[in-house]
């Protein structure tokens, strides 16, 4: 489970890559360093956070490819900025829906989206303060 604790007003750029041949999604920021601490979100997802609880890197290994499109109309806008995160391990599958222009990582498809928070080229979809999905734009697909 990924929980949003607050928002940092620093602008962070995300580099997103999906390696199709090994089914791995990697999100990296300029904040990634040796000081970042790894957190296991689920069996197939590791997240590295810096000292301010900001995303340094996320790696989702073998997400379940899904046709579920979580995009909905009239979702309330949340706060802007870079989310500060708390990670708690939860045994569950991660879903992935990918189109030409969007890559969506689904952490929980049973909860309804209540609001969204935009940080650079990632939209964080939230239910209460829990991240239930990430919608990424400006991503690269590798087909080795």
Secondary structure, DSSP 8 states (H G I E B T S, - for coil): -EEEEEEE-S---EEEEEETTTTEEEEEETT--TT-EEEEEETTEEEEE-TTS-EEEEEEES-EE-------SS-EE---SEEEEEE-------EEEE-SS-EEEES-SSS---EEEEETTEEEEEETTEEEEEEE-SEEEE--
